[in-house]
Amino acid sequence: MSMRKKTLLFVVPVNWAPLWETQIQAADPDLIIKVQGRDEYTPTDVGYALSFRPPPGLFKTLPNLKAVFSLGAGVDGFLLDTDYPRHVPLVRFVNQWLTMEMAQYTVLHTLMHHRQQRMFDALQKARQWRQGVPQRKTTDTRVGILGLGEIGQMAGERLRDLGFPVAGWSRTKKNVPGIESFAGDAELKAFLARTDILTCLLPLTPATQGILDAEAFAAMPVGAAVINAARGGHLVERDLVAALDSNHLSGATLDVFETEPLPESSPLWTHPKVTVTPHVAGRTDPKEAAQFVIDGMEKMERGEPLENTVDLSRGY
Ligand SMILES: NC(=O)c1ccc[n+]([C@@H]2O[C@H](COP(=O)([O-])OP(=O)(O)OC[C@H]3O[C@@H](n4cnc5c(N)ncnc54)[C@H](OP(=O)(O)O)[C@@H]3O)[C@@H](O)[C@H]2O)c1
């Protein structure tokens, strides 16, 4: 390992920085950490950067940048930087605990729709003891996962283990035991047509932007429910409200939105069929993230290949 001191530039909102800084500094006391917007730094000193939504054009001003680490599993914030130096590897945060939390969120909300929990909440409020509510059988409730990657695969496997017929949609065909694989644009409609409870776990790219729109909802069976835990840009909120109001869809759970924080004026806050959470489906644990950055930098210094690098032309 090189004995020269490394400089890591944090490109995150200044008030976020201390949380990550403390953890990373504890894991590598020799590392020089600079926070963009707070500390002075010499661009030629910066060897590494850590960010989530970098200001476009910043990375191209750092001539000795060796790698950039994403604080999130999704890297759509980086794709907005059309000047990103394409020879610098961009490493996304893939972490078992984050993946697990995302799978939990998917299972929680799939079950909530399947078991009609919102209706039982309303019955409780009205002090009504009603046992005769029809319940669809698990084996008749077809679950679908849009994006069968790190997170989608684990979510699908857990739901499969609970007895649901599960299918996933991805760019390339998958061979996951007990999960039916649909791939590519040509198979999207067939996938949606067999899906009663859908969770979106896709990366946000030009190809997946607005994928959850009126056309997609129309392709789904009457009474279907939609969960979006990926990115707000996947969903056309206006089309979702229309599909819920026409009773084509029975419910939705949304963790991510076209505008975040969700504006107070949004009809989604009070829609009787919508559950809203504030982009908390999966969180990046600072200690895990610190280890991820330290490991990545060490690998780079040893000349070993980095894992989970983003294919910038593909967008994920
Ligand atoms: N709400 C939150 O708190 C939160 C937290 C973490 C992550 N996320 C979101 O979750 C997303 C997924 O993360 P991940 O780690 O599972 O990503 P991943 O491992 O890269 O998986 C992405 C999956 O989407 C598929 N895909 C991509 N583009 C496609 C296209 N055009 N058509 C069909 N399938 C396509 C990929 O297909 P192939 O396998 O064929 O390549 C892959 O199966 C992230 O990008 C992020 O936006 C949200």
The ligand as a Gaussian input file, in Angstrom:
#p B3LYP/6-31G(d) Opt

LIG

0 1
 N      -35.735000       4.165000      -1.621000
 C      -34.543000       3.915000      -1.161000
 O      -34.261000       4.210000       0.004000
 C      -33.531000       3.209000      -2.010000
 C      -32.422000       2.615000      -1.382000
 C      -31.516000       1.876000      -2.162000
 C      -31.720000       1.754000      -3.539000
 N      -32.805000       2.351000      -4.118000
 C      -33.041000       2.211000      -5.580000
 O      -33.011000       0.833000      -5.940000
 C      -32.390000       0.721000      -7.225000
 C      -31.964000      -0.715000      -7.497000
 O      -30.790000      -1.031000      -6.750000
 P      -29.971000      -2.394000      -7.002000
 O      -28.782000      -2.363000      -6.139000
 O      -30.871000      -3.561000      -6.911000
 O      -29.557000      -2.188000      -8.548000
 P      -28.932000      -3.257000      -9.557000
 O      -28.295000      -4.381000      -8.808000
 O      -28.119000      -2.477000     -10.519000
 O      -30.206000      -3.871000     -10.306000
 C      -30.897000      -3.178000     -11.277000
 C      -31.883000      -4.127000     -11.967000
 O      -32.682000      -3.358000     -12.878000
 C      -32.615000      -3.953000     -14.159000
 N      -32.712000      -2.927000     -15.218000
 C      -31.963000      -1.806000     -15.355000
 N      -32.319000      -1.123000     -16.473000
 C      -33.306000      -1.846000     -17.035000
 C      -34.085000      -1.686000     -18.208000
 N      -33.914000      -0.638000     -19.031000
 N      -35.003000      -2.621000     -18.494000
 C      -35.175000      -3.691000     -17.686000
 N      -34.481000      -3.908000     -16.554000
 C      -33.559000      -2.995000     -16.236000
 C      -31.285000      -4.649000     -14.214000
 O      -31.307000      -5.660000     -15.218000
 P      -30.029000      -6.622000     -15.495000
 O      -29.879000      -7.460000     -14.240000
 O      -30.443000      -7.418000     -16.664000
 O      -28.849000      -5.722000     -15.718000
 C      -31.185000      -5.195000     -12.789000
 O      -31.876000      -6.411000     -12.684000
 C      -31.271000       1.741000      -7.151000
 O      -30.867000       2.159000      -8.443000
 C      -31.897000       2.877000      -6.364000
 O      -32.450000       3.845000      -7.245000
 C      -33.707000       3.064000      -3.388000

